[in-house]
Amino acid sequence: MAMMIGNAGWGRLNGIRSKAGIGPAVLLIALLILGNACAHLGKKENPSKVTHQASSVRFTGYTTTVEIKGDPEAVSKYLLQPKNFLGYQQGNLRFSIKSPKVMEQAGDTIGYTITYSGIKMPMIAILAKYKPGEEIWYFFGGPRGVISDLRLYLRPFENGTKVTLKYENEDLSPGLQEVQESLNLREVMAAAFEQAVANGQKYFDPSLDPARLLKEGIRGEFYEPFYDAYLETVWIDAPPEKVFNYLNGPALKKYQVEYGASFGKVLFRKDRGPIPARMNAGGMEYEFLGFPGQSSYGAGKRGYHSTAYLVSGSGSYISKFQATVKRSGRGSELTINYEISSSRVVSNELYNLAMLETELPKTLEKFLSDLKQDLEGAK
C-alpha cells in the first residue's frame, strides 16, 4: 500500500467503514505503525545474553498482465516518471512529490509524502533495477522501513508491449489484521494498481477509456508470499548515544575483519546506493547490493533506527535489514531485525539461502555478544 493508493482505490476507501466504526484515517495510523521492526515478534527482556526469535511474516501480493500500445522502450520510460504513479490528489488524500526528476539508474530515489486528513507520512521510492524495455524494480518505504516492492516486466507483443506487474507488501502486524480486512485493503490495493495501469494504457492509446477497461473490476489475482523473519536482541549497560556512536565509528572495523561482513555500512546512510555489501556466515560469503532506506537519529521513543534493503547478487531473493538502538532502563536495547524472501529464489541458490538462514543467526548472536562485552568493558 505504501507506493500508490490510487484514485479509484481511495475513492472506494472513503466509503468503507467497519462494524466497529473504523474509518479510513485508521489506515494511515496503522501504516505508520506497520514498519515497526518488532511488530511481528514477541519480546523477552534478558539483560545477560542475546535473545533470538524467528517467525514468518505474511505479505499480500498482487499480479496483473496488460497490453499497452507502445514499444517496450517507450513504455519503460513512461514507468520511470514518478508523476505517473505518485503525483495526484483524490479527495482528502494527496501524494506530493518533493522532486520531479525522472528515475534513470539503480539507486535513484524520490521523496514523496502521503497526506490524508491532516496526517502526513514521509515516503521514499527507490529504483532498485532498470533494464530498458525489459524490467523495472522499485522499493517503497516509510520511516520504519516496511518492505514493499514492485516489479514490472516488459516484453514485445504484437503492436505493443505486454506488461506484467508484481507487487508485494508486508501485511499489518497481527493485532491490526482485523483493520486490514475490515477496510478491504487487498481490494483497495488492487484497484489502485489497476487504475494506474489503465491510465498508462490510455496514455499510449487515447481511444481507450479507463472506466471501461475496469468495468468488470480488477483484472489480476492475489497471492500470499511469506518471508522468514528473525530478531536478535541484546541489552547493553550503556546509553543509546554511546551504542549508536560505537556502531558507526572506527572501532567497528575490527568486526568486518573478523566476520567478513560489510553489510552494516548500508545502515544510517544519507546516500542511497546501490552499495556493495557482503557477509560471511558459516564459512560461506554472500554478495549483495544494498539500498539504504530511511533512518531516525535518537528521536523520542524510536531511538536510533535504520533500514536497508538487500538484494542478492543474482537478484533472486531480497531481505530487509534493520538496526534499532533505544533506551531500556538504565541502558540500551540493541535489536537487529531481518526478513528474507525465498519465494523467488532460483533453484541453484536454494542451498546457499538455506545455509544463510541457518548460520546468520549464530553470526549475529556472536557479534552482539562481543559488542556488548566491548561497550560494557569500556565503561
WOVENKA-V940325 format. One record per residue. N is the residue number from 1. PHI is phi in degrees with one decimal (none if undefined). OMEGA is omega as a letter, one per 30 degrees, with the letter a starting at -180 (999 if undefined). D_LAST is the distance of its C-alpha to the last C-alpha in Angstrom with 1 decimal. Layout:
[[N,PHI,OMEGA,D_LAST] [N,PHI,OMEGA,D_LAST]]
This chain:
[[1,none,a,45.2] [2,-67.6,a,42.7] [3,-82.2,a,45.0] [4,-141.4,l,48.4] [5,-94.9,a,49.7] [6,-78.5,a,53.1] [7,-54.6,a,56.1] [8,-66.5,a,57.9] [9,-61.1,a,54.9] [10,-73.3,l,53.7] [11,-61.1,l,57.3] [12,-72.4,a,57.6] [13,-61.8,a,54.2] [14,-58.8,a,55.3] [15,-100.1,a,57.9] [16,-99.8,l,55.8] [17,-143.2,l,54.6] [18,-83.5,l,53.7] [19,-60.7,a,55.4] [20,-86.5,l,52.5] [21,84.1,l,52.9] [22,-76.7,a,49.9] [23,-99.5,a,50.5] [24,-64.0,l,49.4] [25,-62.2,l,46.8] [26,-61.8,a,44.8] [27,-57.8,a,44.7] [28,-65.7,l,42.7] [29,-63.1,l,40.2] [30,-62.5,a,40.0] [31,-65.6,l,39.4] [32,-65.4,l,36.5] [33,-84.9,a,35.0] [34,-52.6,a,36.3] [35,-83.3,a,33.5] [36,-55.5,a,30.7] [37,-60.2,a,28.9] [38,-104.7,a,28.9] [39,-63.4,a,32.4] [40,-95.2,a,34.0] [41,-131.1,l,31.6] [42,-71.2,a,30.6] [43,-129.0,l,27.0] [44,-128.8,l,25.4] [45,-86.0,l,22.1] [46,-147.9,a,20.3] [47,-70.8,a,16.6] [48,-93.8,a,16.7] [49,-153.4,l,18.3] [50,-78.7,l,19.8] [51,-105.5,a,23.1] [52,-126.5,l,26.0] [53,-138.6,l,29.2] [54,-133.4,l,32.3] [55,-159.8,l,35.3] [56,-116.1,l,38.1] [57,-116.0,a,38.5] [58,-84.0,l,42.1] [59,-117.1,l,43.2] [60,-103.6,l,46.5] [61,-113.9,l,48.4] [62,-141.7,l,51.6] [63,-136.1,l,53.9] [64,-150.4,l,57.2] [65,-128.7,a,59.5] [66,-135.3,l,61.9] [67,-107.4,l,64.3] [68,-123.6,a,64.1] [69,-83.8,l,66.9] [70,-156.2,a,65.0] [71,-72.6,a,64.1] [72,-53.6,l,60.6] [73,-64.1,a,59.5] [74,-66.9,a,60.6] [75,-65.1,a,59.1] [76,-65.6,l,55.7] [77,-65.3,l,55.7] [78,-61.5,a,56.5] [79,-77.1,l,53.6] [80,-91.9,a,51.2] [81,-97.7,a,52.0] [82,-54.5,a,49.5] [83,-60.8,a,52.3] [84,-80.9,l,54.2] [85,-141.3,a,51.6] [86,-128.8,a,49.2] [87,-122.5,l,51.3] [88,-159.2,l,53.4] [89,-135.9,l,53.8] [90,-141.2,a,55.3] [91,61.0,a,55.8] [92,-84.5,a,52.6] [93,-99.4,l,50.6] [94,-137.8,l,49.7] [95,-102.1,a,48.0] [96,-115.4,a,47.1] [97,-96.0,a,46.3] [98,-74.3,a,44.2] [99,-135.3,a,45.7] [100,-86.6,a,49.2] [101,-63.7,l,48.4] [102,-90.1,l,49.8] [103,-66.2,a,47.5] [104,-132.3,a,48.3] [105,-146.8,a,45.8] [106,-54.1,a,42.8] [107,101.8,l,39.8] [108,-59.8,a,41.8] [109,-130.8,l,40.5] [110,-117.6,l,42.2] [111,-91.9,l,40.6] [112,-147.1,a,42.6] [113,-129.5,l,42.5] [114,-97.4,l,44.1] [115,-121.6,l,45.3] [116,-141.1,l,47.1] [117,51.1,l,48.3] [118,86.3,l,45.7] [119,-90.7,a,42.8] [120,-111.9,l,41.2] [121,-133.7,l,39.2] [122,-73.0,a,38.0] [123,-130.0,l,38.7] [124,-134.8,l,38.9] [125,-116.4,a,41.4] [126,-117.0,l,40.4] [127,-80.3,a,43.1] [128,-92.0,a,41.9] [129,-158.8,l,45.1] [130,-144.3,l,48.5] [131,-116.6,a,51.5] [132,-47.9,l,54.4] [133,75.5,a,57.1] [134,-128.5,a,55.3] [135,-152.5,l,51.9] [136,-132.7,a,49.5] [137,-136.4,l,46.1] [138,-118.6,l,43.9] [139,-108.7,l,40.6] [140,-127.6,a,40.3] [141,-148.4,l,37.0] [142,-106.3,a,35.8] [143,-59.2,a,32.4] [144,-105.5,l,31.1] [145,79.8,l,32.6] [146,-60.8,l,35.5] [147,-78.7,l,37.3] [148,-150.1,a,40.8] [149,-133.6,a,42.8] [150,-127.9,l,46.4] [151,-119.3,l,48.5] [152,-121.6,l,51.9] [153,-110.2,a,54.3] [154,-121.1,l,57.4] [155,-150.3,a,60.5] [156,-60.3,l,64.0] [157,-152.9,a,66.5] [158,48.8,a,70.2] [159,-97.9,a,70.3] [160,-162.2,a,66.7] [161,-134.4,l,63.3] [162,-95.3,a,62.1] [163,-111.9,l,58.5] [164,-109.6,a,56.4] [165,-105.3,l,53.5] [166,-131.2,a,50.7] [167,-126.9,l,48.0] [168,-131.3,a,45.1] [169,-135.0,l,42.9] [170,-59.9,a,40.2] [171,-71.3,l,41.7] [172,-62.3,l,40.4] [173,-60.1,a,38.0] [174,-50.5,a,39.9] [175,-69.1,a,40.0] [176,-112.3,a,41.6] [177,-65.1,l,44.1] [178,-63.9,l,46.8] [179,-62.8,a,46.4] [180,-57.8,a,46.8] [181,-71.2,a,49.9] [182,-66.9,l,51.5] [183,-92.8,l,51.2] [184,53.4,a,52.6] [185,-62.6,l,49.8] [186,-59.9,a,51.1] [187,-68.6,l,54.4] [188,-63.1,l,53.0] [189,-61.1,a,50.9] [190,-62.2,l,54.0] [191,-62.2,l,56.2] [192,-64.0,l,53.8] [193,-66.1,a,53.9] [194,-63.2,l,57.6] [195,-64.5,l,58.3] [196,-62.9,l,56.2] [197,-66.6,l,58.1] [198,-63.3,l,61.4] [199,-62.6,l,60.8] [200,-66.3,l,60.2] [201,-62.7,l,63.5] [202,-67.8,l,65.3] [203,-57.1,a,63.8] [204,-89.6,l,65.5] [205,-143.9,a,68.6] [206,-58.0,l,69.5] [207,-73.8,a,72.3] [208,-81.5,l,69.7] [209,-116.9,a,68.8] [210,-53.6,a,65.3] [211,-62.3,l,66.6] [212,-72.2,l,69.2] [213,-60.2,a,66.8] [214,-105.3,a,64.7] [215,-64.2,l,67.6] [216,-91.2,a,67.0] [217,94.4,a,63.3] [218,-65.9,a,60.4] [219,-107.7,a,61.5] [220,-104.3,a,58.6] [221,-146.5,l,56.8] [222,-93.5,l,53.6] [223,-150.3,a,51.4] [224,-128.6,l,48.1] [225,-74.5,l,45.7] [226,-122.0,l,42.5] [227,-109.6,l,39.0] [228,-83.4,a,36.7] [229,-120.4,a,33.4] [230,-134.8,a,30.0] [231,-135.8,l,26.8] [232,-116.5,a,23.5] [233,-133.3,l,20.7] [234,-141.0,l,17.2] [235,-95.4,a,15.0] [236,-125.5,a,11.3] [237,-81.5,l,8.9] [238,-161.6,a,8.0] [239,-68.5,a,10.9] [240,-54.4,a,13.8] [241,-62.0,a,13.8] [242,-66.8,l,10.5] [243,-63.8,l,11.8] [244,-61.3,a,15.2] [245,-63.0,l,14.3] [246,-67.2,l,12.7] [247,-63.5,a,15.9] [248,-111.6,a,18.1] [249,-106.1,a,16.6] [250,-65.5,a,17.7] [251,-62.1,a,15.0] [252,-73.2,a,16.9] [253,-61.3,a,20.0] [254,-63.4,l,19.2] [255,-72.3,l,19.7] [256,-63.9,l,23.1] [257,-71.9,a,24.2] [258,-70.4,a,23.1] [259,-101.1,a,24.5] [260,63.5,a,27.2] [261,-118.9,l,26.4] [262,-134.4,a,26.6] [263,-68.6,l,27.3] [264,-63.2,a,24.0] [265,-73.9,l,25.5] [266,-89.8,l,28.0] [267,-94.3,l,25.5] [268,52.9,l,24.8] [269,-117.1,l,27.8] [270,-91.1,l,30.4] [271,-79.0,a,32.9] [272,-101.7,l,34.7] [273,100.2,g,35.6] [274,-73.6,a,36.9] [275,-115.5,l,33.8] [276,-59.9,l,34.2] [277,-142.5,l,31.5] [278,-146.7,l,31.3] [279,-148.3,l,29.5] [280,-115.9,l,30.0] [281,-138.5,l,30.3] [282,64.9,l,32.0] [283,83.3,l,33.1] [284,-109.5,l,34.9] [285,-103.3,a,34.1] [286,-119.9,a,34.9] [287,-104.4,a,35.8] [288,-138.6,l,35.5] [289,-111.9,a,36.1] [290,-106.1,l,33.5] [291,-124.7,a,34.4] [292,-60.7,l,31.6] [293,-96.9,a,32.3] [294,-87.5,l,31.0] [295,-133.1,l,27.4] [296,-126.8,a,25.8] [297,-124.1,l,22.8] [298,75.1,a,21.1] [299,-83.7,l,24.4] [300,55.7,a,24.8] [301,-72.1,a,24.2] [302,-69.6,a,24.5] [303,65.7,l,21.2] [304,-95.8,a,20.9] [305,-144.5,l,23.7] [306,-147.0,a,25.7] [307,-126.4,l,28.7] [308,-135.9,l,30.5] [309,-106.6,a,33.8] [310,-114.3,l,34.3] [311,-116.3,l,37.8] [312,-62.4,a,38.6] [313,-54.0,l,40.4] [314,-83.2,a,43.7] [315,79.2,a,43.1] [316,-87.5,l,44.1] [317,-145.0,a,41.0] [318,-127.2,l,38.3] [319,-146.9,l,34.9] [320,-107.3,a,32.6] [321,-124.5,a,28.9] [322,-131.9,l,26.4] [323,-130.1,a,22.7] [324,-135.6,l,21.4] [325,-123.4,l,18.0] [326,-142.8,a,18.5] [327,-66.9,l,17.1] [328,-145.2,a,17.4] [329,62.9,a,17.0] [330,-87.3,a,13.6] [331,-129.7,a,12.1] [332,-135.4,l,14.0] [333,-112.0,l,16.7] [334,-106.2,a,17.3] [335,-123.5,l,21.0] [336,-115.5,a,23.1] [337,-122.3,l,26.7] [338,-145.2,l,29.7] [339,-126.6,a,33.4] [340,-125.9,l,36.0] [341,-94.8,l,39.7] [342,-114.7,a,42.0] [343,-71.2,a,45.2] [344,-119.2,a,46.3] [345,-67.7,l,45.0] [346,-77.9,a,47.7] [347,-57.9,a,48.9] [348,-75.5,l,47.7] [349,-110.5,a,44.1] [350,-61.0,a,44.1] [351,-64.8,l,42.7] [352,-59.7,l,39.9] [353,-65.6,l,38.9] [354,-62.3,l,39.1] [355,-66.5,l,36.8] [356,-60.9,a,34.3] [357,-69.5,l,34.2] [358,-79.9,a,33.9] [359,-92.8,a,31.2] [360,-60.1,l,29.0] [361,-58.0,l,27.5] [362,-66.3,l,26.5] [363,-62.5,a,25.0] [364,-68.6,l,23.0] [365,-63.1,l,21.8] [366,-66.2,l,20.5] [367,-59.5,a,18.9] [368,-67.3,l,17.0] [369,-64.5,l,16.0] [370,-65.0,l,14.7] [371,-63.1,l,12.9] [372,-60.8,a,11.2] [373,-63.9,a,10.3] [374,-62.3,a,9.0] [375,-70.5,a,6.8] [376,-76.2,l,5.5] [377,-74.4,a,5.5] [378,-88.2,a,3.8] [379,-70.4,999,0.0]]
